[in-house]
């Protein structure tokens, strides 16, 4: 059994989430924690099926509270119930993180002495939408300028860290999109060791992105400015 837990926040997920979780279990991850972040009632049967899988737990928010709060809910659960686990991996529910990459990042974390691992997409390869390339370039540049810390993929949801980091991650501010940026700010300010592991860049043709390059990049930039004045 691989000594890491996979955390997946989910809001109105596709049916493929069930097979995705099963594939992770088939690869012998220690456990999978799924957060139902206030999904619509029609998704209840899907979460019920996931609940019935071995080594899987579904934690439910009655209303949508945001990805950041979903991650914190999972982190608190793991801290209280799986304190002996070596590492934790976070992955998105939309299928953009291949199971092989999730497992590789988790195994690398378990066998590494670094504090954090970031699953980093290659934005220079063909097929990457121009807006994604520009958005990541902008936010990575701003982050480096503000925090003197190079992060090649500021928006990756595939991240791993030692179980010992859970306490301070629960204390990081933010409940929605800003939480993951604040996590990076905390890592930079505390000068935690970070390893980048390249992952497959996946863009589904039927995937409807909620990301707006200009709007969201500006919001992320504003959050980085705020981060200059917070201690965590």
C-alpha positions in Angstrom: 0.0 0.0 0.0 1.4 3.4 -1.0 1.7 5.6 2.1 -0.2 8.7 0.9 -3.8 9.9 0.8 -5.3 11.6 -2.2 -7.7 14.6 -1.6 -10.2 15.5 -4.3 -12.5 18.6 -3.9 -15.6 18.2 -6.1 -18.4 20.5 -7.0 -21.0 19.1 -9.5 -18.5 16.6 -10.9 -18.8 14.4 -13.9 -19.7 10.7 -13.6 -16.1 9.9 -14.5 -15.1 10.8 -11.0 -16.2 7.4 -9.8 -13.9 5.5 -12.2 -11.1 8.0 -11.4 -11.3 7.3 -7.7 -11.4 3.6 -8.5 -8.3 3.8 -10.7 -6.5 5.5 -7.8 -7.4 2.7 -5.5 -6.4 0.1 -8.0 -2.9 1.8 -7.9 -2.9 1.1 -4.2 -3.0 4.6 -2.8 -3.6 4.4 1.0 -7.0 6.2 0.8 -9.0 8.7 -1.1 -10.9 11.6 0.5 -13.5 13.3 -1.7 -15.2 16.6 -0.6 -18.7 17.1 -1.9 -18.6 20.9 -1.8 -22.4 21.7 -1.9 -23.1 19.9 -5.2 -26.6 19.9 -6.5 -28.9 17.1 -5.3 -28.8 15.3 -8.7 -25.1 14.4 -7.9 -26.0 12.6 -4.7 -26.2 9.1 -6.3 -22.6 9.6 -7.7 -21.2 10.5 -4.3 -23.1 7.6 -2.8 -21.4 5.2 -5.2 -18.0 6.7 -4.3 -18.8 6.3 -0.6 -19.2 2.6 -1.1 -15.7 2.1 -2.5 -13.1 0.7 -0.1 -10.6 3.0 1.5 -12.7 6.0 0.4 -14.5 8.7 2.4 -16.8 11.5 1.2 -17.0 14.6 3.3 -20.0 16.9 2.6 -20.5 20.6 2.7 -24.3 21.3 2.7 -23.6 24.5 0.7 -20.8 25.4 -1.6 -18.0 26.8 0.5 -15.2 27.0 -2.0 -12.2 24.8 -2.9 -10.0 26.2 -0.2 -12.5 25.3 2.5 -13.0 21.9 0.9 -9.2 21.3 1.2 -9.2 22.4 4.8 -12.0 20.1 5.7 -10.1 17.2 4.2 -6.9 18.2 5.9 -8.6 18.4 9.3 -10.1 15.0 8.7 -6.8 13.4 7.8 -5.0 15.1 10.7 -7.6 13.7 13.2 -7.9 10.2 11.7 -4.7 9.4 9.8 -1.8 11.0 11.7 0.5 8.1 10.8 0.3 8.7 7.0 3.5 9.9 5.4 2.1 12.3 2.7 -1.0 13.9 1.2 -1.7 14.7 -2.5 -4.3 17.1 -3.7 -5.9 16.6 -7.2 -8.7 18.2 -9.2 -11.9 16.4 -9.9 -12.2 17.3 -13.6 -9.9 14.7 -15.0 -7.0 17.1 -15.9 -4.7 15.2 -13.6 -3.8 11.8 -14.9 -3.9 8.9 -12.4 -0.3 8.1 -13.3 0.8 11.6 -12.5 -1.0 11.7 -9.2 0.6 8.4 -8.2 4.0 9.5 -9.4 3.8 12.8 -7.4 2.7 10.9 -4.3 5.4 8.3 -4.5 8.0 11.0 -5.2 6.8 12.9 -2.1 7.0 9.8 0.1 10.6 9.1 -1.0 11.7 12.7 -0.8 13.0 14.9 2.0 11.4 18.1 0.6 8.4 19.8 2.2 6.3 20.2 -0.9 6.0 19.0 -4.5 4.2 20.9 -7.2 2.9 19.0 -10.3 4.0 21.3 -13.0 2.4 21.6 -16.4 4.6 22.2 -19.5 3.0 25.4 -21.0 5.5 25.4 -24.0 4.2 22.2 -25.5 1.9 22.3 -28.5 -1.9 22.2 -27.9 -1.8 24.4 -24.8 -4.4 27.2 -25.2 -2.8 30.7 -25.6 -4.8 32.1 -22.7 -3.5 29.4 -20.3 0.1 30.1 -21.5 -0.2 33.8 -21.0 -2.1 33.5 -17.7 0.5 31.3 -16.1 3.4 33.4 -17.5 1.9 36.5 -15.9 1.1 35.0 -12.5 4.5 33.2 -12.3 6.3 36.4 -13.1 4.5 38.5 -10.5 5.0 35.8 -7.9 8.8 35.7 -8.6 9.0 39.5 -8.4 7.1 39.8 -5.1 8.4 36.8 -3.3 11.8 36.0 -4.9 10.5 32.4 -5.3 10.2 30.7 -8.6 7.0 28.8 -9.2 6.6 27.4 -12.7 2.9 26.7 -12.4 1.1 28.9 -9.9 -2.3 27.4 -10.6 -1.6 23.7 -10.4 -4.0 21.8 -8.2 -1.8 18.7 -8.1 0.3 19.3 -5.0 1.9 17.0 -2.4 3.3 17.6 1.1 4.3 15.7 4.2 1.6 15.0 6.8 3.5 17.2 9.2 2.5 20.2 7.1 -1.2 19.8 7.7 -1.5 22.0 10.7 0.0 25.1 9.1 -2.0 24.4 5.9 -5.2 24.4 7.9 -4.2 27.9 9.2 -3.6 29.4 5.8 -6.2 32.1 5.1 -8.8 31.9 2.3 -11.7 29.6 1.5 -12.0 29.8 -2.3 -9.6 30.4 -5.2 -7.3 32.5 -3.1 -6.4 29.7 -0.8 -4.1 27.9 -3.2 -2.2 31.2 -3.9 -2.0 31.9 -0.2 -0.5 28.4 0.2 2.3 29.3 -2.2 2.8 32.6 -0.4 3.2 30.7 2.9 5.6 28.3 1.3 7.7 31.2 -0.1 7.7 33.2 3.1 8.6 30.3 5.3 11.2 29.2 2.7 10.0 25.6 2.5 11.8 23.3 0.2 9.9 22.6 -3.1 10.4 20.2 -5.9 8.7 20.6 -9.3 7.6 17.4 -11.0 6.5 17.7 -14.6 3.0 16.3 -15.3 1.0 15.8 -18.5 -0.9 18.8 -19.6 -4.4 17.7 -20.3 -7.1 19.8 -22.0 -10.4 18.1 -22.7 -12.3 19.2 -25.8 -15.5 19.1 -23.9 -14.1 20.8 -20.9 -15.7 24.1 -20.1 -13.2 26.3 -18.3 -14.3 28.8 -15.7 -10.9 30.5 -16.1 -10.9 34.0 -17.6 -7.3 35.0 -18.4 -7.6 38.7 -17.8 -10.1 38.7 -14.9 -8.7 35.8 -13.0 -5.0 36.7 -13.5 -5.8 40.2 -12.1 -7.6 38.6 -9.2 -4.6 36.3 -8.5 -2.3 39.3 -8.9 -4.3 41.3 -6.3 -4.1 38.3 -3.9 -0.3 38.3 -4.3 -0.2 41.9 -3.3 -2.4 41.2 -0.3 0.0 38.4 0.6 2.8 40.9 1.1 1.0 42.1 4.2 0.0 38.9 5.9 2.2 36.8 8.1 1.0 33.3 7.0 
